[in-house]
Amino acid sequence: LRIGETRETCGPGQALQDDGFCVRCPVGSRYSETDKACELCPRGYYQDEEAQTECKACLTGYGTEDESRTSASECIAKCEPGTYSESGLESCIACPSGTYQPASYQTSCVSCPQGTTTSYVGAKN
């Protein structure tokens, strides 16, 4: 590039700013080719390196509390069916009687239809 010239593209994992300079996508994010910008890694993923085009998935059965995580150590065991927590991750609480939860990684339990109940706490269906 010559002084005063602007770029049209950047290297992998880098986003072009309005001023024509390239910026490396920071940890906790990835470069989106679709949006032509850095975007935060979604819940359940992390990125511990700069200038990446993909986020790394937590191991099966693990997730993150929110987006933009920067380390595999932020992957926490998901609540199993029949349980829930504020984040959907451990420490989990069994669904109380009259509710159930068929899925993992949930933040609440589902109320039974009117006139029905569950016969135990921690029901999955």
C-alpha positions in Angstrom: 0.0 0.0 0.0 1.1 3.5 -0.6 0.5 6.3 1.8 -3.1 7.6 1.5 -4.3 4.4 -0.2 -7.0 2.3 1.5 -7.3 -1.4 1.6 -10.3 -3.3 0.2 -9.5 -6.6 1.9 -7.7 -7.8 5.0 -6.0 -11.1 6.0 -7.8 -14.0 7.5 -9.4 -13.2 10.8 -9.1 -9.5 10.3 -11.9 -6.9 9.7 -11.5 -3.8 7.6 -12.4 -0.6 9.6 -13.9 2.5 8.2 -10.5 4.2 8.2 -9.1 1.6 5.9 -7.0 -0.1 8.5 -7.3 -3.8 9.3 -7.9 -5.0 12.9 -7.4 -8.5 14.1 -10.5 -10.1 15.6 -9.9 -10.3 19.4 -10.1 -13.5 21.5 -13.7 -14.4 22.2 -14.7 -13.6 18.6 -14.2 -14.7 15.0 -14.3 -13.0 11.6 -17.6 -13.5 9.8 -17.2 -13.6 6.0 -20.9 -13.0 5.6 -21.0 -9.8 7.8 -17.4 -8.7 6.9 -16.8 -8.0 10.6 -15.7 -9.6 13.9 -18.5 -11.2 15.8 -18.7 -12.6 19.3 -18.4 -16.4 19.7 -22.0 -17.7 20.6 -22.9 -19.4 23.8 -21.3 -22.9 23.9 -18.2 -21.8 22.0 -15.0 -19.9 22.8 -11.9 -18.6 21.0 -8.6 -18.3 22.8 -6.6 -16.9 19.8 -6.8 -13.6 17.9 -7.5 -13.3 14.2 -9.6 -16.5 13.8 -12.4 -17.3 11.4 -14.1 -20.0 13.5 -15.0 -20.3 17.2 -14.1 -23.5 19.1 -17.0 -25.6 20.4 -17.0 -26.8 24.0 -16.8 -30.6 24.5 -20.1 -32.5 24.2 -22.2 -32.0 27.4 -20.5 -28.6 28.2 -21.5 -25.0 27.5 -20.6 -21.4 28.4 -22.7 -19.0 30.5 -22.8 -16.4 27.7 -21.1 -15.4 24.5 -17.6 -14.0 23.9 -15.8 -16.7 26.0 -12.0 -16.9 25.7 -10.9 -20.2 27.2 -11.9 -23.9 27.2 -11.9 -23.6 31.0 -15.0 -21.5 30.7 -16.9 -24.5 29.4 -19.0 -25.9 32.2 -21.1 -29.1 32.4 -24.7 -28.5 31.1 -27.7 -29.2 33.3 -29.2 -32.6 32.3 -32.9 -33.1 31.4 -35.0 -32.9 34.5 -32.9 -30.1 35.9 -32.2 -26.4 35.4 -30.2 -23.5 36.6 -30.0 -19.7 36.0 -27.4 -20.3 33.3 -28.4 -23.8 32.2 -25.0 -25.0 33.6 -23.9 -26.7 36.9 -24.9 -26.3 39.7 -28.3 -27.6 38.7 -31.6 -27.9 40.5 -34.1 -30.7 40.0 -37.4 -29.6 38.5 -40.0 -29.4 41.3 -43.2 -31.5 41.3 -45.7 -30.3 38.7 -42.9 -29.4 36.3 -40.5 -31.2 33.9 -37.7 -30.5 31.5 -37.0 -32.7 28.5 -33.9 -30.9 27.3 -30.4 -30.1 28.7 -28.9 -26.6 29.1 -32.1 -25.1 30.3 -32.9 -22.1 32.6 -36.4 -23.2 33.7 -38.8 -26.1 33.9 -42.0 -26.6 31.9 -45.3 -26.6 33.9 -47.5 -29.6 33.5 -50.8 -29.1 31.6 -53.7 -28.1 33.9 -55.0 -31.0 35.9 -51.8 -33.1 35.6 -48.6 -33.3 37.6 -45.4 -35.3 37.9 -45.0 -38.1 40.4 -41.5 -37.0 41.4 -39.0 -34.1 41.3 -36.5 -34.0 38.4 -39.0 -35.3 35.8 -37.8 -35.3 32.2 -41.3 -35.6 30.7 
